């Protein structure tokens, strides 16, 4: 999958993570989508590195999507913990 494919996957993973974890985000929509893109990269890297699931060249691979969404959820939770109260 190309870098553009990972960015698109990250945007979709960020939207799904936001849907699964509703609430106010300190960064708004743009921050959430950037977290989704970073989560897709990190989730894919962790999946390939430690879970021994190589990154496929197909966009519709279930474990790749799960890793991207999982990475987005983790980053979104960490982001909320670190910067959640800064807007008050």
Secondary structure in CASP SS format (residue, H / E / C, confidence):
PFRMAT SS
TARGET T0000
AUTHOR 0000-0000-0000
METHOD secondary structure of the structure
MODEL  1
X C 1.00
X C 1.00
X H 1.00
X H 1.00
X H 1.00
X H 1.00
X H 1.00
X H 1.00
X H 1.00
X H 1.00
X H 1.00
X H 1.00
X H 1.00
X H 1.00
X H 1.00
X H 1.00
X H 1.00
X H 1.00
X H 1.00
X H 1.00
X C 1.00
X C 1.00
X C 1.00
X C 1.00
X C 1.00
X C 1.00
X C 1.00
X H 1.00
X H 1.00
X H 1.00
X H 1.00
X H 1.00
X H 1.00
X H 1.00
X H 1.00
X H 1.00
X H 1.00
X H 1.00
X H 1.00
X H 1.00
X H 1.00
X H 1.00
X H 1.00
X H 1.00
X H 1.00
X H 1.00
X H 1.00
X H 1.00
X H 1.00
X C 1.00
X C 1.00
X C 1.00
X C 1.00
X C 1.00
X C 1.00
X C 1.00
X C 1.00
X C 1.00
X C 1.00
X C 1.00
X C 1.00
X H 1.00
X H 1.00
X H 1.00
X H 1.00
X H 1.00
X H 1.00
X H 1.00
X H 1.00
X H 1.00
X H 1.00
X H 1.00
X H 1.00
X H 1.00
X H 1.00
X H 1.00
X H 1.00
X H 1.00
X H 1.00
X H 1.00
X H 1.00
X H 1.00
X H 1.00
X C 1.00
X C 1.00
X C 1.00
X C 1.00
X C 1.00
END
